[in-house]
Amino acid sequence: MSAVFRTHIGLLLLLFAELLLTQSGLGGLLGALALATATAVVAAAALLLCAAAAARSGGPLTPMRIRTAIRDRELRTAFLAQRDPDARGRRRPRAPGYALPATA
């Protein structure tokens, strides 16, 4: 659920509580007290939803989990051909020429 959606739901609940209070005839101090209670209940419910979402998200990633994820991704990745054989640090391929006696 997005934050905007939760905010709209909270506002709709508050408007519904206000409508119920005006229809029931509770006015003055008693109506204000009921509205404050309804607001507190909605805020507590929103807080519990946020706490549950935060608890479900896991926690901070440990270096071991990161290494495992990288290793698993590497195993799933298909082999890519060498794109730049002349890159720095790579050995040059042997020039074509006479066959070596050991390979013939």
C-alpha positions, 0 to 999 in steps of 0.5 A: 500500500502506498503512503497516499492510499493509506492517508486517503483511507485514514481521512475517509475513516475520520470523515465517516466517524464525523458523519456518525457523530453528527447523525447520532446527535452527540454534540459539543464536548462529547462529540469532540471527545469521540472524534479525538478517540477515533483519530487516536485509533486510526493513528494507532492502526496506521502505526501498527501497519507501518511497524508490521511492514518494517518488520517484514522487510527483513533487515540490513543486508550482511556482507555474507548475504551480499556475497552469496547473492553475487555468487548466485547471480554469477552462476546464473549468468550466461558466458559472455564472449570476451568483448575487448581482447586488447584491453589493458592487462590481457595477454596478446594472442599468439600470432599464427605461424608454424605449428609447434611440434608438441601440438601437431 
